[in-house]
Amino acid sequence: MRPADKRTYLDPIHQDIVLDKGKPVERLIVDLIDTKEFQRLRRIHQLGVTNFTFQGAEGSRFCHSVGVMHVASKLIEHLEDKGEEMRDLRALILASALLHDVGHGPYSHVTEQILGYDHEDWSCRIISGDTEIHAVLDKFSEQEDLADQIVKVLKKNFEPHWVSHIVSSQLDCDRFDYLLRDSYMTGTKYGLFALQRILRSLELDHENDRMVVVGEKGQIAVEDYLFARSSMYSQVYYHRKNLAARALLSNLIKRFKKVLSDRSDRVCFVDESTSKWFRGERLSVHEYLHLDDVQLTYHIKRWSEDPDPILSDLSSRFLDRRLFKAIRIPSPSDMLVNDILKEAKRLVADHGLDPEYYTGIESTGFRPYDYYRPSDAHPQTNIMVRTEGGRTTELSKVSLAIEALVKGNYESTWLVFPDEISGKIAVIKELIPAH
């Protein structure tokens, strides 16, 4: 095999990721990686604005997506020994794992939360649209309608359902990669777990169309994985500085939209795609693909010189990392939150700042694992464990630790405010009841 027939991606998490272009499926993956739509992911931060808090968090969605594909390939290698159908589904699974995040926008989940769009919907539109990705998938002669099948996998409409679960569930290759990768990039140990042990413990339960964790060692490894996920959310993703940075960007965008809508005060610079994106107007796939971190950051740089003093100040604060501050409000009630926000706005206004753009409430809430609840808008997939005695049951029913994790309260409420009133924040703290 000539060296030119292989492509090697040197990865800090998985080491060498080697693809053999002499094999049709791996050639497909290389061709997908080389498309301009996938290369765009190099220009989107995996962790949004987390690099303001953890200086090493500079990794991209590109690295993560290649990593998810690699983890999926390792799982396929393990499951191939259990049945030949994995070989037939290999192209679909690897391509779905690779492309699952191709629809992310600037700063990943941060702008998704601020503007309320759905990156998964955009992933499907890009895969289905007039794109290089779609053209590559159409040329793959070994499997017809591959683009349509990938969309079904990402929308969880593909059968068997366990194919989608490999990419997106409570025990999937996406989470496996991002926990290890994000832990590494942030210089923390919170997200570490025994990936290989979990992969080796997974088996297919064809009768019930699901994956199961087999054996006590596998169960313990999965428990560690779930606690790692809990730690990453509490210590990294929902770090108070991350919340403050997100709030600053949110208020910056809110002010830009206000100035943009005021015909008497034009914005100093905005391109058509960004204008339509912020206005909530329908974008074509081509227009959406114009958006990335570089493009948005350039806009913010231009807005730092805008005639509008609030827009220029918020932009400068974001660029220069003069972030807002955040304090947690324990056991909040609506009345307490309103009283605290009202007092914060008074202090901000006394300092000569507009409280509409310099204060706010940030709320967080997640469950590192939750069992199936049919009444939920988006019911979760259960993690099923097969014990040494051959009994298969939902994880929290056989693990006291996970049962406690499911019942935990993970909601938090934070007051966000500018550093200028930090010296007067004692007035606000007096409103917060002691633990």
C-alpha positions as CSV (number, residue, x, y, z in Angstrom):
1,M,0.0,0.0,0.0
2,R,1.5,3.3,-1.1
3,P,1.6,6.1,1.6
4,A,-0.5,8.3,-0.7
5,D,-3.3,5.8,-0.4
6,K,-3.7,6.6,3.3
7,R,-4.7,9.7,5.2
8,T,-3.6,10.1,8.8
9,Y,-5.1,12.7,11.2
10,L,-2.9,13.2,14.3
11,D,-5.4,13.6,17.1
12,P,-4.5,14.5,20.8
13,I,-7.2,12.2,22.1
14,H,-7.2,9.2,19.8
15,Q,-3.6,9.5,18.5
16,D,-3.4,8.4,14.8
17,I,-6.7,8.3,13.0
18,V,-5.8,6.5,9.8
19,L,-8.1,6.2,6.8
20,D,-7.3,3.9,3.8
21,K,-8.4,5.5,0.6
22,G,-8.2,2.1,-1.1
23,K,-11.3,1.0,0.8
24,P,-14.5,2.5,-0.5
25,V,-16.0,3.4,2.9
26,E,-12.9,5.1,4.1
27,R,-12.4,6.9,0.8
28,L,-15.9,8.2,1.2
29,I,-15.0,9.6,4.7
30,V,-11.9,11.3,3.3
31,D,-13.8,12.8,0.5
32,L,-16.5,14.1,2.9
33,I,-13.8,15.6,5.2
34,D,-12.3,17.4,2.1
35,T,-15.6,19.2,1.2
36,K,-15.8,22.9,1.8
37,E,-18.8,22.5,4.1
38,F,-16.9,20.1,6.4
39,Q,-13.7,22.3,6.3
40,R,-15.9,25.2,7.5
41,L,-16.0,23.4,10.9
42,R,-12.3,24.4,11.4
43,R,-13.6,27.9,11.8
44,I,-16.1,27.1,14.6
45,H,-15.0,26.6,18.2
46,Q,-16.0,23.4,19.8
47,L,-16.6,25.1,23.1
48,G,-18.0,28.4,22.1
49,V,-16.7,31.1,24.4
50,T,-15.2,28.7,26.9
51,N,-11.7,29.9,25.9
52,F,-12.4,33.1,27.8
53,T,-12.3,30.9,31.0
54,F,-10.1,28.0,30.0
55,Q,-7.3,29.3,27.8
56,G,-6.6,26.0,26.0
57,A,-10.2,25.6,24.8
58,E,-9.4,26.4,21.2
59,G,-10.4,23.1,19.6
60,S,-12.8,23.1,16.6
61,R,-15.9,21.3,15.6
62,F,-13.7,19.8,12.8
63,C,-11.5,17.9,15.3
64,H,-14.5,16.7,17.3
65,S,-16.4,15.5,14.3
66,V,-13.4,13.5,13.1
67,G,-13.1,12.1,16.6
68,V,-16.7,11.0,16.8
69,M,-16.3,9.2,13.4
70,H,-13.2,7.4,14.8
71,V,-15.0,6.3,18.0
72,A,-17.8,5.0,15.9
73,S,-15.4,3.0,13.8
74,K,-13.9,1.4,16.9
75,L,-17.4,0.5,18.1
76,I,-18.2,-1.0,14.7
77,E,-15.0,-3.1,14.8
78,H,-16.1,-4.5,18.1
79,L,-19.7,-5.2,17.0
80,E,-18.7,-6.6,13.6
81,D,-17.7,-9.8,15.4
82,K,-21.3,-10.2,16.6
83,G,-22.9,-10.0,13.1
84,E,-22.3,-9.2,9.5
85,E,-24.9,-6.4,9.3
86,M,-22.5,-4.0,10.8
87,R,-20.3,-4.2,7.7
88,D,-23.3,-3.3,5.5
89,L,-24.1,-0.3,7.8
90,R,-20.5,0.9,8.2
91,A,-20.7,3.7,5.5
92,L,-24.0,5.0,7.0
93,I,-22.8,5.0,10.6
94,L,-19.4,6.5,9.9
95,A,-20.8,9.2,7.6
96,S,-23.6,10.0,10.1
97,A,-21.1,10.3,13.0
98,L,-18.8,12.5,10.9
99,L,-21.5,14.9,9.7
100,H,-23.7,15.1,12.8
101,D,-22.4,18.6,13.7
102,V,-21.9,20.0,10.2
103,G,-24.8,22.4,10.8
104,H,-23.3,24.2,13.8
105,G,-23.2,28.0,13.7
106,P,-20.8,30.6,15.0
107,Y,-19.6,29.8,18.6
108,S,-21.5,26.5,18.5
109,H,-24.2,26.1,21.1
110,V,-23.8,29.7,22.4
111,T,-25.5,31.4,19.5
112,E,-27.9,28.5,19.1
113,Q,-29.2,29.3,22.6
114,I,-29.2,33.0,22.0
115,L,-31.0,33.0,18.6
116,G,-33.0,29.8,19.0
117,Y,-32.0,28.0,15.8
118,D,-31.4,24.2,15.6
119,H,-28.0,23.1,14.4
120,E,-29.3,19.5,13.8
121,D,-31.9,20.8,11.4
122,W,-29.1,22.7,9.6
123,S,-27.0,19.6,9.5
124,C,-29.8,17.8,7.7
125,R,-30.4,20.7,5.3
126,I,-26.7,20.8,4.4
127,I,-26.6,17.1,3.8
128,S,-29.7,17.2,1.6
129,G,-28.9,20.5,-0.1
130,D,-27.0,21.6,-3.2
131,T,-23.6,21.0,-1.5
132,E,-20.3,19.3,-2.0
133,I,-21.3,16.9,0.8
134,H,-24.4,15.8,-1.0
135,A,-22.5,15.4,-4.3
136,V,-19.9,13.1,-2.5
137,L,-22.7,11.0,-1.0
138,D,-24.5,10.7,-4.3
139,K,-21.3,9.4,-6.0
140,F,-20.9,6.6,-3.4
141,S,-22.1,3.7,-5.6
142,E,-22.0,1.0,-2.8
143,Q,-25.1,2.4,-1.2
144,E,-28.0,4.2,-2.8
145,D,-29.8,7.2,-1.2
146,L,-27.0,7.6,1.4
147,A,-27.8,11.3,2.0
148,D,-31.4,10.5,2.7
149,Q,-30.5,7.7,5.0
150,I,-28.1,9.9,7.0
151,V,-30.8,12.5,7.5
152,K,-33.1,9.7,8.8
153,V,-30.3,8.6,11.2
154,L,-29.8,12.2,12.5
155,K,-33.6,12.7,12.9
156,K,-33.9,9.3,14.6
157,N,-36.3,8.0,12.0
158,F,-34.0,5.2,10.7
159,E,-34.7,1.6,11.4
160,P,-33.2,-0.2,13.3
161,H,-33.2,2.6,15.8
162,W,-29.9,1.5,17.4
163,V,-28.1,2.9,14.4
164,S,-29.2,6.4,15.5
165,H,-28.3,5.6,19.1
166,I,-24.7,5.1,18.1
167,V,-24.6,8.7,17.1
168,S,-27.1,10.3,19.4
169,S,-28.4,8.9,22.7
170,Q,-27.4,8.9,26.3
171,L,-24.5,6.5,25.6
172,D,-23.2,7.6,22.2
173,C,-20.0,8.3,20.3
174,D,-20.6,12.0,20.2
175,R,-20.6,12.3,24.0
176,F,-17.7,9.8,24.3
177,D,-15.5,12.1,22.2
178,Y,-16.6,15.5,23.5
179,L,-16.1,14.6,27.2
180,L,-12.6,13.4,26.7
181,R,-11.7,16.1,24.2
182,D,-13.2,19.0,26.2
183,S,-11.5,17.8,29.3
184,Y,-8.2,17.7,27.5
185,M,-8.7,21.1,25.9
186,T,-9.7,22.8,29.1
187,G,-6.8,21.3,31.0
188,T,-9.1,19.5,33.5
189,K,-9.6,15.9,34.5
190,Y,-13.4,16.1,35.0
191,G,-14.4,14.4,31.8
192,L,-12.1,11.4,31.9
193,F,-13.6,7.9,31.8
194,A,-12.7,4.4,30.5
195,L,-13.8,4.7,26.8
196,Q,-12.3,1.3,25.6
197,R,-13.9,-0.6,28.5
198,I,-17.3,0.9,27.6
199,L,-16.9,0.1,23.9
200,R,-15.9,-3.5,24.8
201,S,-19.0,-3.9,27.0
202,L,-21.6,-2.8,24.4
203,E,-23.6,-5.4,22.6
204,L,-26.7,-5.3,20.3
205,D,-30.0,-6.5,21.5
206,H,-31.7,-7.1,18.2
207,E,-35.0,-8.3,19.7
208,N,-35.6,-5.0,21.4
209,D,-33.7,-2.8,18.9
210,R,-31.2,-1.3,21.3
211,M,-27.7,-1.5,22.6
212,V,-27.0,-2.9,26.1
213,V,-24.1,-2.7,28.5
214,V,-22.9,-6.2,29.5
215,G,-21.3,-7.1,32.8
216,E,-20.3,-5.5,36.0
217,K,-17.1,-3.9,34.7
218,G,-19.0,-2.3,31.8
219,Q,-21.6,-1.0,34.3
220,I,-19.0,0.6,36.5
221,A,-17.3,2.2,33.5
222,V,-20.7,3.7,32.4
223,E,-21.3,5.0,35.9
224,D,-17.9,6.7,35.8
225,Y,-18.8,8.2,32.4
226,L,-22.1,9.6,33.7
227,F,-20.4,11.2,36.7
228,A,-17.7,12.6,34.4
229,R,-20.5,14.2,32.3
230,S,-22.0,15.7,35.4
231,S,-18.7,17.1,36.5
232,M,-18.0,18.6,33.1
233,Y,-21.3,20.4,33.1
234,S,-21.0,21.8,36.7
235,Q,-17.3,22.6,36.5
236,V,-16.7,23.6,32.8
237,Y,-19.8,24.1,30.6
238,Y,-21.7,26.0,33.3
239,H,-18.8,27.7,34.9
240,R,-19.9,31.1,36.0
241,K,-17.5,32.9,33.7
242,N,-18.9,30.9,30.8
243,L,-22.3,32.1,31.7
244,A,-21.1,35.7,32.0
245,A,-19.4,35.5,28.6
246,R,-22.6,34.0,27.1
247,A,-24.7,36.8,28.6
248,L,-22.3,39.5,27.3
249,L,-22.6,38.1,23.8
250,S,-26.3,37.7,24.1
251,N,-26.7,41.4,25.1
252,L,-24.4,42.4,22.4
253,I,-26.5,40.7,19.8
254,K,-29.7,42.0,21.3
255,R,-28.3,45.6,21.0
256,F,-27.2,45.0,17.5
257,K,-30.7,43.8,16.5
258,K,-32.1,46.9,18.2
259,V,-29.8,49.3,16.3
260,L,-30.4,47.3,13.1
261,S,-34.2,47.7,13.4
262,D,-33.9,51.5,14.1
263,R,-33.9,53.0,10.6
264,S,-32.6,56.3,12.0
265,D,-29.4,54.8,13.3
266,R,-27.6,52.5,10.8
267,V,-25.1,49.9,11.9
268,C,-21.6,50.6,10.7
269,F,-21.2,47.2,9.1
270,V,-23.2,44.1,8.5
271,D,-23.3,41.6,5.6
272,E,-26.5,40.2,4.2
273,S,-26.2,36.7,5.7
274,T,-25.5,38.1,9.2
275,S,-28.4,40.6,8.9
276,K,-30.9,37.9,7.9
277,W,-29.6,35.5,10.6
278,F,-30.0,38.0,13.4
279,R,-33.4,39.1,12.1
280,G,-34.6,35.5,12.1
281,E,-35.3,35.5,8.3
282,R,-35.0,32.3,6.4
283,L,-31.5,31.6,5.1
284,S,-30.5,29.5,2.2
285,V,-28.0,26.8,2.8
286,H,-25.4,28.8,0.9
287,E,-26.1,31.9,3.1
288,Y,-25.9,29.9,6.3
289,L,-22.6,28.3,5.4
290,H,-21.2,31.8,5.1
291,L,-21.5,32.1,8.9
292,D,-18.6,31.0,11.2
293,D,-16.6,32.3,14.2
294,V,-14.2,34.3,12.0
295,Q,-17.1,36.1,10.2
296,L,-19.0,36.9,13.4
297,T,-15.8,38.0,15.2
298,Y,-15.0,40.3,12.4
299,H,-18.4,41.9,12.7
300,I,-17.9,42.4,16.4
301,K,-14.5,44.1,15.7
302,R,-16.3,46.5,13.3
303,W,-19.1,47.1,15.8
304,S,-16.5,48.1,18.5
305,E,-16.2,51.3,16.4
306,D,-20.0,51.8,15.8
307,P,-21.5,55.2,16.6
308,D,-23.9,53.5,19.0
309,P,-22.2,53.7,22.4
310,I,-23.8,50.6,23.8
311,L,-23.1,48.4,20.8
312,S,-19.5,49.6,20.6
313,D,-18.9,49.2,24.4
314,L,-20.3,45.7,24.5
315,S,-18.3,44.7,21.5
316,S,-15.1,46.1,23.0
317,R,-15.8,44.2,26.2
318,F,-16.2,41.0,24.3
319,L,-13.1,41.4,22.2
320,D,-10.9,42.5,25.2
321,R,-12.4,39.9,27.6
322,R,-13.9,42.4,30.0
323,L,-16.6,40.0,30.9
324,F,-19.6,40.5,33.1
325,K,-19.6,39.0,36.6
326,A,-22.0,36.4,37.9
327,I,-23.3,35.3,41.3
328,R,-25.5,32.4,42.0
329,I,-29.0,32.8,43.5
330,P,-29.6,29.8,45.7
331,S,-33.2,28.4,46.1
332,P,-34.6,31.1,43.9
333,S,-38.3,32.1,43.7
334,D,-39.8,34.3,41.0
335,M,-40.3,37.1,43.5
336,L,-36.7,36.8,44.8
337,V,-35.2,36.8,41.3
338,N,-37.3,39.9,40.3
339,D,-36.2,41.7,43.5
340,I,-32.6,41.0,42.9
341,L,-32.7,41.9,39.2
342,K,-34.6,45.1,40.0
343,E,-31.9,46.1,42.5
344,A,-29.1,45.2,40.1
345,K,-30.7,47.4,37.4
346,R,-30.9,50.3,39.8
347,L,-27.2,50.1,40.6
348,V,-26.3,49.8,37.0
349,A,-28.5,52.8,36.0
350,D,-26.9,54.8,38.9
351,H,-23.5,54.0,37.3
352,G,-24.7,55.5,33.9
353,L,-25.2,52.2,32.1
354,D,-28.3,50.9,30.4
355,P,-29.7,48.1,32.7
356,E,-31.4,46.5,29.7
357,Y,-28.0,45.5,28.3
358,Y,-25.8,45.3,31.4
359,T,-27.7,43.1,33.7
360,G,-29.6,39.8,33.3
361,I,-30.5,36.4,34.7
362,E,-28.9,33.2,33.4
363,S,-30.5,29.9,34.2
364,T,-29.0,26.5,33.7
365,G,-30.4,23.0,34.0
366,F,-29.5,19.5,32.7
367,R,-29.5,15.9,33.8
368,P,-26.3,13.9,33.2
369,Y,-28.6,10.9,32.8
370,D,-32.4,10.4,32.9
371,Y,-34.5,7.4,32.3
372,Y,-37.2,7.1,29.7
373,R,-40.2,9.4,30.5
374,P,-42.9,9.0,27.8
375,S,-44.6,12.3,28.8
376,D,-41.5,14.3,28.0
377,A,-41.4,16.4,24.8
378,H,-38.2,14.5,23.8
379,P,-38.0,11.2,25.8
380,Q,-34.6,9.9,26.5
381,T,-33.1,6.6,25.5
382,N,-32.5,4.3,28.5
383,I,-29.1,2.9,29.3
384,M,-29.8,-0.8,29.7
385,V,-27.5,-3.2,31.6
386,R,-27.3,-7.0,31.3
387,T,-26.1,-8.4,34.6
388,E,-23.9,-11.5,35.1
389,G,-27.1,-13.4,35.7
390,G,-28.5,-12.5,32.3
391,R,-31.1,-10.0,33.5
392,T,-31.5,-6.8,31.5
393,T,-32.7,-3.7,33.2
394,E,-32.5,0.1,33.2
395,L,-29.2,1.4,34.8
396,S,-30.7,3.4,37.6
397,K,-32.6,0.3,38.8
398,V,-29.4,-1.6,39.5
399,S,-27.2,1.3,40.6
400,L,-27.9,3.4,43.7
401,A,-25.3,6.0,42.6
402,I,-27.1,6.5,39.2
403,E,-30.5,6.5,41.0
404,A,-29.3,9.4,43.1
405,L,-27.9,11.1,39.9
406,V,-31.3,10.9,38.2
407,K,-33.1,12.4,41.2
408,G,-30.7,15.3,41.6
409,N,-31.7,18.9,41.1
410,Y,-29.3,20.5,38.6
411,E,-31.1,23.8,38.0
412,S,-29.2,27.0,38.8
413,T,-30.0,30.7,38.6
414,W,-27.4,33.4,38.2
415,L,-27.4,37.2,38.3
416,V,-25.1,38.7,35.7
417,F,-23.8,42.2,36.1
418,P,-20.9,44.5,35.0
419,D,-17.7,44.7,36.9
420,E,-18.4,48.4,37.6
421,I,-20.9,47.6,40.3
422,S,-18.9,44.9,41.9
423,G,-18.1,47.1,44.8
424,K,-21.8,47.6,45.6
425,I,-22.8,44.0,45.1
426,A,-23.1,43.6,48.9
427,V,-26.4,45.4,48.6
428,I,-27.7,42.6,46.3
429,K,-26.2,39.8,48.4
430,E,-28.3,41.0,51.4
431,L,-31.4,40.1,49.4
432,I,-30.2,36.5,49.0
433,P,-31.1,34.2,51.9
434,A,-28.3,32.3,53.6
435,H,-28.0,28.6,53.0
